[in-house]
Amino acid sequence: MICPACQTYNEDGNKFCMKCGATLPTLEDATPPSTTNWAATHIQPSYPDYQQPYHPNSDGSWFNIWGPFAGYGNRRRHIGWLMNGQGERVPELIKRVEARFRDREIPHAFFYPQILTGRGVYVEQRNYFILQRGLASLALYISKFGRDLFVSQASYLKPPISNFRVIMVIVMFASIIYEIYAPVASVLGVSSSRYNSGGDLATFFTYCIVGPIAFFSFFALSGLLFFSAYKWLTEKDFFAALRVPPNEFNEDDLMAMEKAVEETVRQSLTDLKLNPDDLKMTSTERGRQLF
């Protein structure tokens, strides 16, 4: 809990600030102490009436071509847990998770609720928390499953765009433009000085060197365009062909985010006097524990 008067951190449950003695708000009523701190700029408003059961799209959009996590990159891990008989505690857990993330202050990260939509006809919408840092994203789903409490975590990583591949695309595009422009410029006399002095060399360069490169580039760029359009329709990623495998920095961000979310859920359950060890794994990733 952050004191709104002096910005000092206090343990949850304290009624008065340990430093200045000011009255502290309750955890449910706590708000970011200023408009310039991390929570105000990185945490967006809470779920829209999360306690209501999920239902098919109510906005008239009965068809969706993208999956729920289209545009977030490649899925790295998807794992879930179930706690028996604690479904009624879901709204409390959601509030605690939001409050805990105010204190965690993950650098350069954004934490916000997001309504995700399934792919298909007569699609379903579900409420998630999204944590994003750079190219790494993590989705946290907290739901009432009958009388039980269900928690799932899905992590995604969008590979970085390669500078080398971008340069190659620019070179191929430039070769096509040059191959079109050079003969026309020669005929119109736009570059007569070049073609009048050493015209044979210029012609050789245009047709024998740039020509084959431009010919190959035309088909390569055409294939790239079709592939990009396909990736946009299936994964909402037009630049998929320019991406390379994630590097160590991306992997570090994702691992740290996964652990941060797991610890946040664990601490939130403890705040509610629930035992995190009572969460039973429901994923096919056998042999893995939550914490």
C-alpha positions as CSV (number, residue, x, y, z in Angstrom):
1,M,0.0,0.0,0.0
2,I,1.4,3.4,-1.0
3,C,0.6,6.4,1.3
4,P,-1.2,9.1,-0.7
5,A,0.4,11.8,1.5
6,C,4.1,11.0,1.5
7,Q,4.4,8.1,-1.1
8,T,5.8,5.7,1.5
9,Y,5.2,2.0,1.1
10,N,3.2,0.3,3.9
11,E,2.3,-3.3,4.4
12,D,-1.2,-4.3,3.3
13,G,-3.7,-4.0,6.2
14,N,-2.1,-1.0,7.9
15,K,-4.6,1.7,8.8
16,F,-2.0,4.5,9.3
17,C,1.2,5.4,7.5
18,M,4.3,4.3,9.3
19,K,6.1,7.5,8.3
20,C,3.6,10.4,8.4
21,G,0.7,8.9,10.3
22,A,-1.8,9.7,7.5
23,T,-4.9,7.4,7.2
24,L,-4.4,4.8,4.5
25,P,-7.2,3.8,2.1
26,T,-8.4,0.2,2.1
27,L,-6.9,-2.1,-0.5
28,E,-10.2,-2.2,-2.4
29,D,-10.4,1.6,-2.5
30,A,-6.7,2.2,-3.2
31,T,-5.9,4.3,-6.3
32,P,-2.6,5.4,-7.7
33,P,-1.2,8.2,-5.5
34,S,-0.4,10.5,-8.4
35,T,-0.9,10.8,-12.2
36,T,2.8,10.4,-12.9
37,N,3.6,7.1,-11.2
38,W,4.0,3.7,-12.8
39,A,0.4,2.5,-12.0
40,A,-1.2,5.5,-13.5
41,T,0.7,5.2,-16.7
42,H,1.0,1.4,-17.1
43,I,-2.2,0.0,-15.5
44,Q,-5.4,0.6,-17.3
45,P,-8.9,0.3,-15.7
46,S,-10.3,-2.9,-14.4
47,Y,-12.4,-5.5,-16.1
48,P,-15.8,-4.5,-17.3
49,D,-18.2,-6.3,-14.8
50,Y,-16.0,-9.4,-14.7
51,Q,-18.5,-11.2,-12.4
52,Q,-21.0,-11.7,-15.2
53,P,-20.9,-15.0,-17.1
54,Y,-19.3,-15.0,-20.5
55,H,-21.5,-14.9,-23.5
56,P,-21.2,-14.8,-27.3
57,N,-20.4,-11.5,-29.0
58,S,-23.1,-8.9,-28.2
59,D,-21.9,-6.3,-30.6
60,G,-23.2,-8.0,-33.7
61,S,-19.8,-9.4,-34.8
62,W,-20.6,-13.0,-35.3
63,F,-17.6,-13.8,-37.5
64,N,-13.9,-13.4,-36.6
65,I,-10.9,-14.5,-38.8
66,W,-8.3,-14.2,-36.1
67,G,-7.6,-16.3,-33.0
68,P,-7.8,-14.8,-29.5
69,F,-4.0,-14.1,-29.4
70,A,-3.4,-13.1,-33.0
71,G,-0.8,-10.5,-33.2
72,Y,0.9,-11.4,-30.0
73,G,3.5,-13.7,-31.6
74,N,4.3,-17.4,-31.1
75,R,2.9,-19.2,-28.1
76,R,5.6,-20.4,-25.7
77,R,3.6,-21.8,-22.9
78,H,0.0,-22.3,-21.9
79,I,-0.8,-23.8,-18.5
80,G,-3.7,-23.7,-16.1
81,W,-4.7,-24.6,-12.6
82,L,-8.0,-25.3,-10.8
83,M,-8.9,-24.7,-7.1
84,N,-11.8,-26.7,-5.8
85,G,-14.8,-24.9,-4.4
86,Q,-13.4,-21.4,-4.5
87,G,-15.2,-20.0,-7.5
88,E,-17.0,-17.3,-5.5
89,R,-13.6,-15.8,-4.6
90,V,-12.8,-14.8,-8.3
91,P,-13.9,-11.1,-8.0
92,E,-11.7,-10.7,-4.9
93,L,-8.8,-12.4,-6.5
94,I,-9.0,-10.1,-9.5
95,K,-8.9,-7.0,-7.3
96,R,-6.0,-8.3,-5.4
97,V,-4.0,-9.2,-8.6
98,E,-4.6,-5.6,-9.9
99,A,-3.5,-4.1,-6.5
100,R,-0.4,-6.3,-6.4
101,F,0.7,-5.2,-9.8
102,R,0.6,-1.6,-8.7
103,D,3.4,-2.4,-6.3
104,R,5.4,-4.7,-8.5
105,E,6.3,-1.9,-11.0
106,I,7.9,-4.0,-13.8
107,P,10.1,-1.6,-15.8
108,H,8.9,-0.7,-19.3
109,A,5.8,-3.0,-19.0
110,F,2.1,-2.4,-19.4
111,F,-0.6,-4.3,-17.6
112,Y,-4.2,-3.9,-18.7
113,P,-7.5,-5.9,-19.1
114,Q,-8.3,-7.0,-22.6
115,I,-11.4,-8.7,-24.0
116,L,-10.2,-11.4,-26.5
117,T,-12.4,-12.9,-29.2
118,G,-12.3,-16.5,-30.5
119,R,-12.0,-17.4,-34.2
120,G,-15.0,-18.7,-36.1
121,V,-18.7,-18.1,-36.4
122,Y,-20.8,-17.3,-33.3
123,V,-17.6,-16.5,-31.5
124,E,-17.1,-16.2,-27.7
125,Q,-15.4,-13.4,-25.8
126,R,-13.3,-13.8,-22.6
127,N,-11.7,-11.3,-20.3
128,Y,-7.9,-11.5,-19.7
129,F,-5.2,-9.5,-18.1
130,I,-2.4,-8.7,-20.6
131,L,1.1,-8.0,-19.4
132,Q,3.4,-6.7,-22.2
133,R,7.1,-5.7,-22.1
134,G,8.7,-5.2,-25.5
135,L,8.1,-8.2,-27.7
136,A,7.0,-10.4,-24.9
137,S,3.3,-10.8,-23.8
138,L,1.6,-12.8,-21.1
139,A,-2.1,-13.3,-20.8
140,L,-3.6,-14.1,-17.3
141,Y,-7.1,-15.6,-17.2
142,I,-9.0,-15.8,-13.9
143,S,-12.5,-17.3,-14.0
144,K,-15.2,-19.0,-12.1
145,F,-15.5,-22.6,-13.4
146,G,-18.7,-23.9,-11.9
147,R,-18.0,-23.8,-8.2
148,D,-14.2,-23.9,-8.8
149,L,-11.7,-21.2,-9.4
150,F,-9.7,-21.5,-12.6
151,V,-6.4,-19.7,-13.5
152,S,-4.5,-19.9,-16.7
153,Q,-1.4,-18.3,-18.0
154,A,-0.4,-18.1,-21.7
155,S,2.9,-16.5,-22.8
156,Y,3.7,-15.3,-26.3
157,L,6.8,-13.9,-27.9
158,K,6.9,-12.0,-31.1
159,P,10.3,-12.4,-32.8
160,P,12.2,-9.3,-33.6
161,I,12.4,-8.0,-37.2
162,S,15.8,-8.6,-38.8
163,N,17.7,-5.5,-40.0
164,F,19.4,-7.6,-42.7
165,R,16.1,-8.9,-44.1
166,V,14.8,-5.3,-44.2
167,I,17.9,-4.2,-46.1
168,M,17.5,-7.1,-48.6
169,V,13.9,-6.1,-49.3
170,I,15.0,-2.5,-49.9
171,V,17.8,-3.7,-52.3
172,M,15.4,-5.9,-54.2
173,F,12.8,-3.2,-54.5
174,A,15.5,-0.7,-55.6
175,S,16.8,-3.1,-58.3
176,I,13.3,-3.3,-59.8
177,I,12.9,0.4,-59.8
178,Y,16.3,0.9,-61.4
179,E,15.6,-1.7,-64.0
180,I,12.4,0.1,-65.0
181,Y,13.8,3.6,-64.7
182,A,17.2,3.3,-66.4
183,P,16.1,2.3,-70.0
184,V,13.3,4.9,-69.9
185,A,15.7,7.6,-68.7
186,S,18.1,6.6,-71.5
187,V,15.4,6.9,-74.2
188,L,14.1,10.2,-72.9
189,G,17.6,11.6,-72.4
190,V,17.2,12.2,-68.7
191,S,20.6,10.7,-68.0
192,S,22.2,11.4,-71.4
193,S,25.6,12.2,-69.9
194,R,25.8,8.8,-68.4
195,Y,24.7,6.9,-71.5
196,N,26.6,9.0,-74.0
197,S,29.9,8.6,-72.1
198,G,30.4,4.9,-71.5
199,G,27.0,3.9,-72.7
200,D,28.1,0.3,-73.4
201,L,29.2,-0.1,-69.8
202,A,25.9,1.4,-68.5
203,T,23.9,-0.9,-70.7
204,F,25.9,-3.9,-69.7
205,F,25.4,-3.0,-66.0
206,T,21.7,-2.4,-66.5
207,Y,20.8,-5.5,-68.4
208,C,23.4,-8.1,-67.4
209,I,23.8,-7.3,-63.7
210,V,20.8,-5.4,-62.4
211,G,18.5,-7.2,-64.9
212,P,18.8,-10.7,-63.4
213,I,18.8,-9.3,-59.9
214,A,15.6,-7.4,-60.7
215,F,14.0,-10.5,-62.3
216,F,14.7,-12.6,-59.2
217,S,13.6,-9.7,-57.0
218,F,10.2,-9.4,-58.7
219,F,9.3,-13.0,-58.0
220,A,10.8,-12.9,-54.5
221,L,8.9,-9.8,-53.5
222,S,5.7,-11.2,-55.1
223,G,6.0,-14.3,-53.0
224,L,6.9,-12.3,-49.9
225,L,3.8,-10.2,-50.5
226,F,1.5,-13.2,-50.8
227,F,3.1,-14.8,-47.7
228,S,2.7,-11.6,-45.7
229,A,-1.0,-11.4,-46.7
230,Y,-1.5,-15.0,-45.6
231,K,0.2,-14.3,-42.2
232,W,-2.0,-11.2,-41.8
233,L,-5.1,-13.2,-42.4
234,T,-4.1,-16.1,-40.1
235,E,-1.9,-14.5,-37.4
236,K,-2.4,-10.7,-37.8
237,D,1.3,-10.3,-38.5
238,F,2.1,-8.7,-41.9
239,F,5.9,-8.6,-41.2
240,A,6.2,-12.3,-40.2
241,A,8.6,-13.0,-43.1
242,L,11.1,-10.4,-41.8
243,R,11.3,-11.8,-38.3
244,V,14.2,-13.9,-36.9
245,P,14.3,-16.2,-33.8
246,P,14.1,-14.4,-30.5
247,N,17.4,-13.5,-28.8
248,E,18.5,-13.9,-25.2
249,F,17.0,-10.5,-24.1
250,N,13.6,-11.5,-25.3
251,E,13.8,-14.8,-23.5
252,D,14.9,-13.1,-20.3
253,D,11.9,-10.7,-20.5
254,L,9.5,-13.6,-21.0
255,M,10.9,-15.7,-18.1
256,A,10.9,-12.8,-15.7
257,M,7.3,-11.9,-16.7
258,E,6.1,-15.5,-16.2
259,K,7.6,-15.6,-12.7
260,A,6.3,-12.2,-11.8
261,V,2.7,-13.1,-12.8
262,E,2.9,-16.4,-10.9
263,E,4.2,-14.7,-7.8
264,T,1.5,-12.1,-8.1
265,V,-1.2,-14.7,-8.1
266,R,0.4,-16.6,-5.3
267,Q,0.6,-13.5,-3.1
268,S,-3.0,-12.5,-4.0
269,L,-4.2,-15.9,-3.0
270,T,-2.3,-15.7,0.3
271,D,-3.9,-12.3,0.9
272,L,-7.3,-13.9,0.6
273,K,-6.3,-16.6,3.1
274,L,-6.2,-19.3,0.4
275,N,-3.4,-21.8,0.0
276,P,-1.7,-21.5,-3.4
277,D,-0.7,-25.2,-3.1
278,D,-4.4,-26.1,-3.5
279,L,-4.2,-25.0,-7.1
280,K,-4.1,-28.3,-9.1
281,M,-2.5,-28.2,-12.6
282,T,-4.9,-28.9,-15.5
283,S,-2.4,-28.5,-18.4
284,T,-0.9,-31.3,-20.5
285,E,2.5,-30.1,-19.4
286,R,2.9,-32.8,-16.9
287,G,5.3,-32.7,-14.0
288,R,5.2,-28.9,-13.7
289,Q,4.3,-27.1,-10.5
290,L,2.8,-23.6,-10.4
291,F,5.3,-22.1,-7.9
